[in-house]
Amino acid sequence: MYDDLGIFKMAKAQMDWIAQRQEVLASNIANANTPRYLPKDIKPLDFKEVLAGTAQPDVGATTTNAKHIVPEVTPSPFKAVTQRRTFESTPDGNAVILEEQIAKVGDANSKYNAAAALFQKYQKMIKTASGSR
Amino acid sequence: MDELSKSTQTAISGMKVQSQRLRVISENLANADSLAQTPEGLPYRRKVMTFKNELDRATGTNVVKVDKVRADSAEFQRRYDPKHPAADRDGYVLAPNVNPLIEMMDMREAQRSYEANMNVINASRSLLSRTIEMLR
């Protein structure tokens, strides 16, 4: 039901994006000592795309026959990009900077809280409008 | 599996490899003075480990694994100690190629990485609990 409302859709997209980003950041931090590992990040959310609801996965399987099975795991609509230009890298080719990654995690955290708060606020407004307390 | 649990899994794998690394470091440090018993014998050789990034198929997450634990091929140190049973004709004993300073630095790095992974777990958990809170 909430999916039809723009605000909820946007908040959901934002929270989805942050959750995905959290995963990418976690793998960056876990690989802080893996040789030749370059940090990744997720492409920032495009406001226009989210508003239009057109943020679609890049790859999808096409079914040409009724017997084709649609994969259960749908590809994420958010693109993880490897950072080519990094601040510095260690002699073994690892370019993860822990401070940078942790800062991103903190940033994701506060954004997530904001989106969740927005979600709840609107939920309350709907409740008020529908007369229940 | 949702993304937040996946990131927790990844961070846990990071913590695992860092603690294994700490174990290898402690082995090196503990054996910094393990000399040979006979004149031809070789002393303890320092161990180094490398990590690799791997896709865990069961959960679909990228995790870190220990790639290899191999012996450091650096040359042994030589100490002058003619009375030692492992001393050669000139009175030198081969000592392990362990440099406590390097080991300490490695240890610090492992510690920091471990902490960073722990922070990620905490952050993911707070996001998860925030999501659950929304149900209230």
Interface residues (C-beta under 8 A of the other chain):
Chain A: M15 D16 I18 A19 Q20 Q22 E23 L25 A26 S27 I29 A30 N31 A32 N33 T34 P35 Y37 V73 L98 Q101 I102 V105 G106 A108 N109 Y112 N113 A116 F119 Q120 Q123
Chain B: D2 E3 L4 K6 S7 T8 T10 A11 S13 G14 V17 Q18 R21 T50 F51 K52 N53 G60 T61 N62 V63 V64 E109 A110 R112 S113 A116 N117 N119 V120 A123 S124 S126 L127 R130 T131 E133 M134
